[in-house]
């Protein structure tokens, strides 16, 4: 076995046995180099493998920190509201409405929502708080033809509950794209991102039962809290 893998497995044991619990700062690369009598490159390979497998987060200016390995499963293939997710996972959650406004569609929204330039669109920006930390920023855009009215109270609770049970819209399917991006200034201002150098972004175009495109969403996640899961079946 390559030496970096031996070191990797020893570090994993320390994390799994709670010798290094969540939020523990690992020894520096130089310290680990001395402890294991090896090169810095070997230590870096071991730490990179730990980060890749979700045991640590490399935080700029702070080194490597043990993260919670019990990440929340975020279903990629389903259409699930944040309220439904929080309820299903029994999470202490809160929604903060940062912006609620009617805007004119620019060229980007024209393309995303397949509407005319300057058509009216609801813009909703909400920070999602879990256990006191703001870890998701949802940026939703709704075609006003399908969603004529929204209030702050609806946005604080559940927009989907309102759409389905009050407006009786039949939400059917979505096209999704998952990308990794550097945090924007808005991300850093509205989320608790100190030390984190990227966010996981799920971009969704959501359709009604009659195939009408009515919503475009960017759901921007801090990378340490969620494991993005899907179900796949091989078809022959």
C-alpha positions as CSV (number, residue, x, y, z in Angstrom):
1,X,0.0,0.0,0.0
2,X,1.3,3.5,-0.8
3,X,2.4,5.4,2.2
4,X,-0.1,8.2,1.8
5,X,-2.9,5.7,1.9
6,X,-1.5,4.2,5.2
7,X,-1.5,7.7,6.7
8,X,-5.0,8.4,5.3
9,X,-6.4,5.3,7.0
10,X,-4.7,6.1,10.3
11,X,-6.2,9.6,10.2
12,X,-9.6,8.2,9.3
13,X,-9.5,6.0,12.4
14,X,-8.8,9.0,14.6
15,X,-11.8,10.8,13.2
16,X,-14.1,7.8,13.3
17,X,-13.1,6.9,16.8
18,X,-13.9,10.5,17.8
19,X,-10.3,11.0,18.9
20,X,-10.6,14.0,16.6
21,X,-14.2,15.1,16.9
22,X,-16.0,17.5,14.6
23,X,-14.4,21.0,14.4
24,X,-11.0,19.7,15.5
25,X,-8.1,21.4,13.7
26,X,-5.7,18.8,12.4
27,X,-1.9,19.2,12.9
28,X,-0.3,21.3,10.2
29,X,1.3,19.7,7.1
30,X,4.7,20.4,8.7
31,X,3.7,18.7,11.9
32,X,2.2,15.7,10.2
33,X,5.4,15.4,8.1
34,X,7.4,15.1,11.3
35,X,4.9,12.8,13.0
36,X,4.9,10.3,10.1
37,X,8.5,10.9,9.0
38,X,7.6,11.4,5.4
39,X,7.5,14.1,2.7
40,X,5.1,17.0,2.6
41,X,3.8,15.8,-0.7
42,X,2.8,12.5,0.8
43,X,0.9,14.3,3.6
44,X,-0.8,16.5,1.1
45,X,-2.0,13.4,-0.8
46,X,-3.4,12.0,2.4
47,X,-5.2,15.2,3.3
48,X,-6.6,15.6,-0.2
49,X,-8.0,12.1,0.1
50,X,-9.6,13.0,3.4
51,X,-11.2,16.1,1.9
52,X,-12.4,14.2,-1.1
53,X,-14.1,11.6,1.1
54,X,-15.8,14.2,3.2
55,X,-13.8,13.9,6.5
56,X,-12.2,17.3,6.5
57,X,-12.6,20.8,5.1
58,X,-9.5,22.8,4.1
59,X,-10.2,26.3,5.3
60,X,-8.1,29.1,4.1
61,X,-6.0,30.5,6.9
62,X,-7.1,27.8,9.3
63,X,-5.7,24.6,7.9
64,X,-7.7,21.3,7.8
65,X,-10.7,21.0,10.1
66,X,-12.8,17.8,10.8
67,X,-16.3,18.2,9.6
68,X,-19.6,16.5,10.5
69,X,-19.5,13.2,8.6
70,X,-23.3,12.9,9.2
71,X,-24.2,15.2,6.3
72,X,-27.8,15.7,5.3
73,X,-29.0,13.9,2.2
74,X,-30.2,16.4,-0.4
75,X,-32.3,14.6,-3.0
76,X,-31.1,15.8,-6.4
77,X,-33.7,14.0,-8.6
78,X,-36.8,15.0,-6.6
79,X,-38.6,18.4,-6.4
80,X,-38.6,19.0,-2.6
81,X,-39.2,22.3,-0.9
82,X,-36.9,23.4,1.9
83,X,-39.7,23.1,4.4
84,X,-40.4,19.5,3.3
85,X,-36.7,18.7,3.5
86,X,-36.3,20.2,7.0
87,X,-39.5,18.4,8.2
88,X,-38.4,15.1,6.8
89,X,-34.9,15.3,8.3
90,X,-36.2,16.9,11.6
91,X,-33.9,19.8,11.2
92,X,-34.0,23.0,13.4
93,X,-34.5,25.3,10.4
94,X,-35.5,28.9,9.7
95,X,-36.0,30.9,6.5
96,X,-34.9,34.6,6.1
97,X,-36.4,36.5,3.3
98,X,-33.7,38.8,2.0
99,X,-35.5,40.1,-1.1
100,X,-39.0,40.0,-2.5
101,X,-39.7,42.1,-5.6
102,X,-41.2,42.2,-9.1
103,X,-38.4,42.7,-11.7
104,X,-38.4,43.1,-15.4
105,X,-36.9,40.1,-17.3
106,X,-33.4,40.8,-18.6
107,X,-31.8,38.8,-21.4
108,X,-30.6,36.1,-18.9
109,X,-34.1,35.6,-17.4
110,X,-35.6,35.8,-20.8
111,X,-33.6,32.7,-21.7
112,X,-34.0,30.9,-18.4
113,X,-37.8,31.3,-18.2
114,X,-38.5,31.3,-22.0
115,X,-40.3,34.7,-21.7
116,X,-40.2,38.0,-23.4
117,X,-37.8,40.7,-22.5
118,X,-39.2,43.0,-19.7
119,X,-41.9,40.6,-18.8
120,X,-42.7,40.7,-15.0
121,X,-41.0,38.2,-12.8
122,X,-41.1,37.6,-9.1
123,X,-37.6,37.6,-7.6
124,X,-37.3,35.9,-4.2
125,X,-34.0,35.6,-2.3
126,X,-34.0,33.6,0.9
127,X,-31.2,32.4,3.2
128,X,-31.9,29.0,4.8
129,X,-30.7,28.6,8.3
130,X,-30.0,25.2,9.9
131,X,-29.0,24.9,13.6
132,X,-28.3,28.6,13.6
133,X,-26.0,28.7,10.5
134,X,-27.0,30.2,7.2
135,X,-26.0,27.4,4.8
136,X,-28.2,27.7,1.7
137,X,-29.1,30.7,-0.4
138,X,-32.1,30.2,-2.6
139,X,-32.6,32.6,-5.5
140,X,-36.0,32.0,-7.1
141,X,-37.6,33.6,-10.2
142,X,-41.3,33.0,-11.0
143,X,-43.1,33.9,-14.1
144,X,-45.8,36.4,-12.9
145,X,-48.3,35.0,-15.3
146,X,-48.5,31.8,-13.3
147,X,-47.8,33.3,-9.8
148,X,-49.7,36.6,-9.7
149,X,-49.2,37.3,-6.0
150,X,-46.5,36.5,-3.4
151,X,-46.1,37.8,0.2
152,X,-43.2,37.8,2.6
153,X,-45.3,35.5,4.9
154,X,-45.7,33.0,2.1
155,X,-42.0,33.1,1.3
156,X,-41.0,32.6,5.0
157,X,-43.2,29.5,5.1
158,X,-43.4,27.6,1.9
159,X,-44.0,28.9,-1.6
160,X,-44.7,25.4,-3.0
161,X,-47.3,24.8,-0.4
162,X,-49.0,28.1,-1.5
163,X,-48.7,27.3,-5.2
164,X,-50.1,23.8,-4.9
165,X,-52.8,24.3,-2.2
166,X,-53.9,27.9,-2.8
167,X,-53.2,28.5,-6.5
168,X,-53.7,24.8,-7.3
169,X,-50.7,24.6,-9.7
170,X,-49.6,21.2,-10.7
171,X,-45.8,21.2,-10.3
172,X,-44.5,18.2,-12.4
173,X,-40.8,18.0,-13.3
174,X,-37.5,19.9,-13.4
175,X,-34.3,20.1,-15.4
176,X,-31.3,20.5,-13.1
177,X,-27.6,21.3,-13.4
178,X,-25.1,21.0,-10.5
179,X,-21.9,23.1,-10.6
180,X,-19.2,24.2,-8.2
181,X,-18.6,27.9,-8.1
182,X,-16.6,30.4,-6.1
183,X,-18.8,32.3,-3.7
184,X,-20.1,35.6,-5.0
185,X,-20.2,38.8,-2.8
186,X,-23.9,38.1,-2.2
187,X,-23.1,34.6,-1.0
188,X,-20.5,35.8,1.4
189,X,-22.8,38.6,2.7
190,X,-25.9,36.4,3.2
191,X,-24.4,33.0,4.2
192,X,-22.0,31.9,6.9
193,X,-19.1,31.1,4.6
194,X,-16.0,32.2,6.6
195,X,-13.1,30.1,5.2
196,X,-15.1,28.3,2.6
197,X,-13.8,28.8,-1.0
198,X,-16.6,27.3,-3.0
199,X,-20.4,26.7,-3.0
200,X,-22.4,23.9,-4.6
201,X,-25.0,25.4,-6.9
202,X,-28.1,23.5,-8.1
203,X,-29.7,25.3,-11.1
204,X,-33.3,24.2,-11.8
205,X,-35.9,25.0,-14.4
206,X,-39.2,23.8,-13.0
207,X,-42.3,22.9,-15.1
208,X,-46.0,22.5,-14.6
209,X,-48.0,19.4,-15.5
210,X,-48.8,21.0,-18.9
211,X,-45.1,21.5,-19.5
212,X,-45.2,25.2,-18.9
213,X,-41.9,26.6,-17.6
214,X,-42.8,28.8,-14.6
215,X,-39.7,28.9,-12.3
216,X,-36.0,29.2,-12.5
217,X,-34.0,28.6,-9.3
218,X,-30.4,28.8,-8.1
219,X,-29.9,27.0,-4.8
220,X,-26.5,27.8,-3.5
221,X,-25.2,25.4,-0.7
222,X,-22.3,25.6,1.7
223,X,-20.3,22.4,0.8
224,X,-19.9,20.9,4.3
225,X,-23.5,20.3,5.2
226,X,-25.0,18.3,2.4
227,X,-24.5,15.0,0.6
228,X,-26.2,15.2,-2.8
229,X,-27.9,11.9,-3.6
230,X,-29.7,10.3,-6.4
231,X,-31.1,6.9,-7.4
232,X,-30.0,5.3,-10.6
233,X,-31.1,2.1,-12.4
234,X,-29.2,0.4,-15.2
235,X,-31.5,-0.1,-18.2
236,X,-30.5,-2.7,-20.8
